[in-house]
């Protein structure tokens, strides 16, 4: 079955279910209780059951990314 690979700067909300051999890209935000068995591209905001991409390149709008 394999294990997930989690990228850099990833927010994983409470209750999220990530299973199987999938890749979560960099700069991704996963909303609370989302569940999915598929890979997620970089810069995605994901949510829902089953989870789907809500938006790309807007992780900064959620206050999760801080440019220093």
N, C-alpha and C positions, 0 to 999 in steps of 0.2 A: 504494500500500500504506500509506503513512503511517508516522509515528514515534510511539512511546509517550510519554505525558505522565505524569511521575512527581510525586506529591504531596510534601508536607512530612513530615519525620520518618519516612522509609521505610527499613527495613533490607532489603537485598537480599543474600541469602546467596551464597556462592561457587558458580559454575556455573549460576546461574539463567538461563533462556532467556525473554526477553520480546520478543515480536515482533508487528508489526502496529500499527495505529492503535487503541490501547487506552489506558485511563486507570487508573493505580494511585492509589488514594485516599490521604488523609493518615493517618498513624499506622498504617502497614501493616508487617507482618513477613513476608518471603517466605523460606521454608526452602531449604536447600542443594539444588541441582540441580532445583528445581521448573521446570516448563515449561508455559506456557499462552498461548493467543491471545485471552483475554477480559479484560474490565475487572474490577477489584477495588474493592469499596466501602471506605469509611473504616473504620478500627479493626479490620481483619481480620488474622488470622494464617493464612497460606496455605502449603501444602506438598504434595508428591507429584507423580507423573507419571501422568496429567495432573494438574495442580495443582487443588486444591479448598480451599475455606475450611474450616479446622479449628475456628476459634472467632472470636468477635467480642468486642471490649472487653477483651481479656486481654493486650495487648502489654506491659503493665507487668510481667506475670508472667515474661516472657522476659528481663527486665533491660535492655531496649533503650530504655525510656522513663525519663527522670529528671526528676521534678518539682522545680523549683528554688525 
